[in-house]
Amino acid sequence: MKNLILIAALLGMLCPFALNAQEFTGLATYKTAAKMSITLDSTKTSSAEQEMINQRLMKALQKEYELTFNKTESNWKEVEKLDNGATGAGVEVVMIGMGGGSDGLLYKNTKDKTSLETTDSFGKLFLVSGNLVPYEWEMTSDTKQIGRYTCYKAIAKRETTQIRVAEVNGEKEEKSEKRTQTITAWYTPEIPVTHGPDDYWGLPGLIMEISNGSRIMVCNKVVLNPKEAIAIEIPSKGKEVTDEEYEVIMKEQVQKMKNRYGGERRKGKNANVEIKIGG
């Protein structure tokens, strides 16, 4: 009888801990930046103007996001700003597929390994469903501090296609080449979830920093089990498409933009323009 009473007492003590673990939630804020540069015809644009354009472009690509999460689900969404990020100097930036923009919400479920994202592209709202792509992480013993958390380094590699667009004297050239992209992540086991920013996931702790050569995301604030309850939202608005269908639609829209703006440029002044993303 004494043993039964002892077991019952232990279960009573453990139940609240099990409940807290089940309800574990958090909010992490990330600062992000991407590398992109535009090289204009030196005979028509001074080096000072060139530098100013690229500085404004880099500023437009600096964003802030929030990751809210529980044990198995997360939301990734851009923190809206009053500044629309326009670069000025006649340069218009259209970002496609950057994940969870100001008009979008990315939902990930690491238990079911599924994702669902609502995103506004070319003035139309899409609801994109897909499966979480697994990363083959190589764990290392390297550590560093990010805020109060001890983080460990992990590396993954992924094959990507880099597109290089150049316009010389009104003629547009587009080259694509396969590259191996190295992804470097820093995660902390002190926050025992497999979540990360954007579509990154799969490490034994929250990913606090990640870079892929052209984009870096760094966590600057974490709140665990906040007083205000966190509700993970499953997106439901937009035209329902799969990842594959959405990719085809975006390629068609990008081609239409190339035809439209390319045609306008060929009718206008000659210009030497080169755009680089990353590296």
N, C-alpha and C positions, 0 to 999 in steps of 0.2 A: 504493500500500500504506500509506504514511504517513497519507494522508487517511482510509483505512478504520480505521486504528488510532485516529486522533484522534476520529472519529465514534463508535467503540465506547466510547472512554473517556468521551466526553460523555454518551452514553446511560447508561453505568454510574453517572455522577454524578447524572443526572436521575431515574433510576428510583426511588431512595429518596424524593425529593421528591414524585413523582407518587403513590407509595404512601401517604405521609403525608397528602396532600391528600384521597385517596380515603377514608382512615380518620378524617378530621377529626371530632372529637366535642366536645361541650360540655355543661355544666350551668349553668343560670341560675335564680336564686331571685328571686321577685317578691312584693312586698307589695301587697295589693289592698284597696280600700275602695269601698263603694257608698253612694250617697245615698238615704236613705228616711226619712220622718218620719210619725208618727202624731199626729193632732190629736184629742183627746178632748173631751167635753162639759165646758166650763169651769165649769158649775154643779155638777159632780160630781167634778172633778179639779182640784187646785191647779196653779198654774204650776210650782211646784217639782217636783211629782210628774210633770207633763208633761215637764219637762226631763230628769228622771232616766230616764224610760222611753225617750226618744229617744236619750240618751247610751248606754244599755245596748243599744239597737237598733243604733246605729252600731258599737259594739264587736263585736256579734255578726256584723256584716257585714265586719269586718276579718279577712282571711285571708292565708295564705302558701301559695304554690304553687311547684312545681319544673317547669322546662322542660328536658328532656333531648333532645339532638338530634345527628344527624349531618348530612351534606350535604343529604339530601333528605327525611329522616323526623324526626318529633319525638313526644314524649310530654308531656302536660300533666296534672299531678295535684296535688291539694291535699296539703299537708304536714299530717299528722294531729296534732291537739292533744288533750290530756287534757280540757281545758275544752270542754264541748259548745256553748258560745256562747249558753246560754239567757239571755234578757233579763230574766226575773223580772217582778214587778209584774203578773202575770196576762197577760203578752203572749207569745204563741207565734209564732215566725217560721218559716215554711215557704218555703224558697228552691227555686224550680223553674227549670231551664234555665240555671243559672249556669255550667255547663261544668266537666267534670272535677272533681267534688266528692270528698269523702273516700271515698265509695263508688264513685267513677268514675275512668275513665282515658280520656283523649282522645288518639287517634292521628291524625296528619296526614301525608300524603305529598304534598309539593309538586311532585314529578315527575309523578305520576299524577293530581294534583289531586283526591284522595279523602280521606275522613275516616271514622273508625270510633270509636265511643264506647260504653263500657259505663257505665251510670248506674242508680242505685237510686232509683226514683220511686214514692212511695206504697207502699213495701214490696215492690216487684217489680223484678227486674233486667232491664234492656233492653240489647240490643246494636244501636245505631243507626248505620246506614251512610248516607253521603251524599257529595256532591261539594263541594269547597272553593269557597265563594262568592268570586269575584274582587272586589277593591276597586279602584276607579278613583282611584289615588293622585295627588294634585297635589304635585309636589316643590317645595320652597322652598330658599332659600339660608340660612335661619336655622339657627344652630348653638347648642349648649350642651354643657357637660360633664356626664356622668353617670358618676361614679366616675372612672376613668382614660380613659374613651372619649369621643371627640368625636362628638356625635350631630347628625343633621340632621332638620329638621322636615318632615313630610308630612301632608297633609290629605285626607280623603275624606268624602263625604256619602252618607247612606243614608236611605231613607224608612222610618219606623217608625210603629207604632200605639201611642199612649200611652193606657192605661186608668186612669181616675180613679174610685175607688170611694168612696161616701159613704153613711153610714147616719144618718138623722135621725128620731128618735122611732120607732125600730123599722122604718122603711121604708128599704130599700136602693136606692140609685140608682147606676147604672154608666154612665159616659160614656166614649166612645173617640174619639180624634181623631188624624188623620194629622199627623205632624211630620217635618221634615227634621233628621236627627241629624248633627251634625258630629263626626267622629272625628279626633283629633289624635295623631299618632304621632311618636316620636323614635327614629331607628334609627342604627346605626353600621356603616359600610362596613368598619371594622376587623375585624368578625366576619362574613365573607362567606357568610352563609346567608340564605335568604328566610323564616326562621321568626319567630314571635312568640308572645306569650302567648294563651291561650284559642284562639279560632278566627281570630285575626288573622295575616296573612301577606302576602307578595308585594312586600316592599321589598328593595332591594339591600343588605341588611345586617340583622343581628339587631335586632328592635324592643325597645328598652330601656325605653320608657315609652309608655303609650297611655291616652287618656281619651275617653269618649263623652258626657260631660255628667252621667251618672249613676253611672259607675264609672271608677276610675283604677287602673292597674297599673304599678308602678315596679320595675325590676330593681335589687336591692341587692347582688348577688353573681354573679360569672361565673367558672367554672373551665373552661379549654379543655384538651382532651386530658388529662383526669385520669389519674392512675396506675391507678386501678381502672377496668377496661373498662366502657364504657356499652353496655348492650344495649337497643335500642328494642323495646318489647313491642307486639305487635298484639293488641288485645282479642279474646276469643273467647267469653266467658261472657254469658249472658242471652238473652232472647227476641229473635230477629232481626226488626227493623223498619227501614223507611226513615225518613228525616227527616220526610217528609210524614205517614206513618202515626203516627209518634211524636207529632207535633204534634196530630193529631186525638185520640189517646188522652189526652194531657195536658189538652186543652180539656174533654173529657168528665169527667175526674177533678176538675178545678177546679170545674166546674159542680156536681158531686156535693157537693163541700166547701161551696160557697156555699149549696146547698139545705139541707145538714145544719146548718151553723152559723148560717145566716140564720134558719132555723126556730127554733132554740134561742133566739136573741136576741129574736125577736119574742114568744116566750112569756115572756121574762124582763123585766128592767127596761128602760125606755126609755134610749137612749143616742145621743149625737151623736158619730159616729166618721168621720174622714176620713183616708185613706191617700194619701200622695204618694210617687212614685218619681222621683228625679231633680229637676232644676230647682228 
